[in-house]
Amino acid sequence: MIRKPCFNYIITIHNKEELLDRVFNGIAACAGPSARVVAVLDGCVDGSEGIARRFAAQSGIETRIVIAPDVHEIKSLNLGLREAKSGYCVLVQDDVILQEPKLEELTHELCETHERRLGYISFRLAADLRPTGFLRRLRYSARAGRQALHSMIEEHNFVGGPQELLNVPRTGYGEFKARLAGIKSPVCITPELRMCEPYLDENFAPYCYDDVDLSLRALKRGLKNGLFPIRFQSDSSWSGTMKDPQFISQTGANIRLRNRRLIWHKHGDYLMNILGAESGRAEASSEPAG
């Protein structure tokens, strides 16, 4: 048996009392004896806090309760990361039910196999990155205005696990597929990435593309990212964001556009360098032997 660092399970919660017992039970089934659960109650006005405190009292798993004033996903995740022990951090949204009792063993063995050089691991979806072409930005500008003409990044070459809801190519449980970025949730931040990049960038707040940013920061540190599917249950109808069409079509769309430009501002030069290097290697490998 490979001795592993401890695992932290950080769950961000916003008014999810109808699902929360199942979410906590899924975490409890995965958590080893040294695990810590950090429940961040973000602006909850329903019975979520009572459910979290009951879990803390009865589960036998070390549990920290953090109260946040409805700061939304990125800032609440950072509050959770500040309460985590050294080791792995599994980030779980409140609409995800983990169903993989060997999560810790499988994840640690994967990292050992890759000689501790993994950074951001998604258990559901991953993708490569590229600059968004001008014609696509021009189309965006028709509905989003001139701001969409600025340089930005986009995901492509997606790969998902068997339970991914998006219509993308799939890979089986227990297989690792390297990609430039992992996409949450659930995801795992490895100890190696936490040592050099311990927090999410709150300039992306309230949400989205923080996972792409952290993935690129991992690459800059010499680590690899990708997909490692595990069993979990999630349904788009459980998401609070999905129940607000105006947020998705207007506010959320503007946030996503802003953050895609921010990714480019932070990492565009680096991304072009690594894409150029990959293109050069591909061209070299296709040349006939002399």
N, C-alpha and C positions, 0 to 999 in steps of 0.2 A: 504493500500500500504506500503510495506516494504521500508524504506529509505535505500538507497544504497550508498556506496562510488562511486566516479566517475570512469569512464572507460577510459582507454587509448587504442588507436588503433595504433600499430606500424607496418608500412608496409615497407618492404625492397624492393627497386626497382632497377632493372638493365636492361635498354634498353627494356622497355615494353610498348612503346607508343601505340601500336595497341590495347592493352587491358586495359590500365590504367584508362580511363574514367569509364568503367564498374566496375573496382575494387573500385575506389573512391565512385561511386554511391552506391555500396553495403555497404560500411562502413557508408556512410551518412544515409542510411536507418536504421541502427542499433543505431547510436550514439545519446545518450541522450543530454539534454541541458548543462550538465557539462562535456561532453566528450572532450578529446584532441586527435587529430590525429597527429602522428609524422611520417612524410614521410622521409625515409632515401634514398637519391639518391646515389647509390653506383656505381661510375664509369660510369655513363650514358653519352652516346655521341649521343643519339637520341633526340626526342622531349619530353622525360619524364619529365624533369624539368619544362618546360613550362606548361604541363598539371597539375603538382602538384601545381605550383604557381597560376594557374587559379582557381583550387579547393580551395586553401587557401583564395583567394580574394573573391570568390563568394558563397561559401557553407554556410557561417554563423556559421561554426564550428571552434573552436579554433584549429589552425593548425601550427605546427612547421616544417620547412624544414631544413634538415640536409644534407650537402654535404660530401660524403666520397670518397676517392681515390681508388675505386675498391678493397675494403678489404674483400669482400665476406661476407657470411651470418652471422656468429657468431659475428664478430667484428662490423658489421653494426647494428645488433640487440642490442648490448650493447650500441652503440651510441644512438639508439632510447630509450633504457631504461633510460639512463641518462637524457633525455629530458621529461620523463613522470612524471606526477603528482602522488601523493600517490593514491592508489586504485588498481583496476584491470588493468592488461595489456593483451590485446588481440593481439597476434602476427599473422600477416597475410602476406603471401608471395604474390608477385606481379602477381601470376597466380591463385589466389583464389578470387572468387566473393561471398561475404556473401549474404545470402538470408533469414535471420531470423530477422525481425524487433523487435522481443521481446528478442533478445539475452541478453541484460543487465538484464531485469527483470527475465528471466529464470535462468541465471547463478547465480545471487544474491540469488534467492530463493533456488536454489540447495545448495549453501554454507551455508545458514541459516539452512536448513534442516539437514545438516551434522555438525551443531554446530560450524561453522567456522574452521573446521579441514581439509579442502581440500587444496591441494597444487598446483599440475600441472594437469590441465584439458585439455584433447584433445577433439576437436569437431569432429574428424574424425577417429582416430585409437588409440588403446592402446594394451599393451601386458604385459605378465609376463616375468621374466628374469631367466636365469639359466647359469651355466658354460658350455662352449662348450666342449663336450666330446673329448677324445684323438683321436678316430678314425675319427671324423669329422675334427679335426685339421690336422690330417695326410693327409686327402684328400685335404684340402686347401693347404697344403705345396707343393703338386704336381704342382700347378700353381703359388703359391705366394712365395715359398721358405721357408727356415727354420724358418723365423720369424713367420710363421703361427703355429708353434708348441708351441709357448708360450701360457700360460693360457689366456683365454679371455671369454667374455660373449656373449650370444645370446638371442634374443627374441623368445618367443613361446606363445601359448595360446592367440593368437590375437583375438581381437574383433573390428569390425568396424561399422560405421553408414551405413544407407541405400545407401549413395552415395560413399562409399569407393571403389576405383578402384581395390584393391587387392582382391583376392578370399579368403576371410576369413569369419568366422561366423559373422552375423549381429545382431544389436540390434536397436530398434526403436527410433525415435526422442523423446527426453525428458526423456529417461531412462538412469540411471547412472550405469555403470559397473566398479567396482573397479579393477584395475590392478596395478602392480608395476610401470609401466612407461606409460606416455602419449607420443604420437608421433605426430609431427607437419606436416603440418599446415592446418587449423588454430588451435591455442591453446590459453588457458588463464592461466596466472600466477595470483594466488589469492593475495590479500593484505597480508595475513598471511605469505605466502612464500616470498613475496618481502621484508618483514620486516627483515627476517633473512638471505635470500640468494638473494640479489638484482640483481646479474649479472650472465651471462653465463660464463663458464670457457673457456677463450681464448686459453688454451692449446689444445683444440679440433679444433681450427681454421685450415682450413677455414670453414669446415662444417661437420655435422653429429655426432650423438651420444651426442651432447650437451643436447638434450632433455632427453635422458636416464640419463645422469649425474645429471641434475637438478631434475629429478624425484627421484633419489636415495637420493639426498641431502634433498628433501622434506620429504622422509620417515625417515631419520635420525633426522629430527626436529619434528617428531611425527605427520606428516600430511599424508593424503591419496591422491592418484592419481587415474585417471581413464578416462573413455570415457563418454562423454555427447553429443550425436549427435545433431547437428543443420543442417539446410538447407544451403547449399552453392553449388557453381558450380566450378569445376576445371577439367581440361583435361590434360592428360599426354603430349599431343602435344603442350601445351602452355609453358611447362617448358624449359628454356634455357639450363639447364644441360642435359635434355633428348635429345637435338638436337646435342649433341657432343658425339658420340659413343666411341671415343677414351678415353675421360675423364671418362666415365662410366666404361669401361672395364679395364682401366689401372690406371690412376691417382686416380680416385674416389675409385676404389677397394682398392688401397694401403692405402688411407686415412681412409677408413672404417675399414680396418684391424688394422691399428695403433690405432684408437680410441677405438675399442673393447678391445684391450689390455690395453689401458689407463684406461678404465672403471674398468677393473679387478684390476689394480694396485691401484686405488683409493678406490674401494668399494668391492673388492672380499671378504675380511673377513666379512664385514657387510652382504653381500648378503648370504654367506654361513650360517651365524648365523640365519638370518630370515627364510631361507629355512629349516634349521634344526628345528627351532621352529615350523614352519608350519607342518613339517612332524611328529613331536612329538605330536602335537595336533590332527592330523588326526589319528595316531595310537591309542591315548587314546580314541577318540570318537568311534573307531571301536571295542574296547574291550567290551565283554559282561559284564553286570552288575554283581557285586559280590553278 
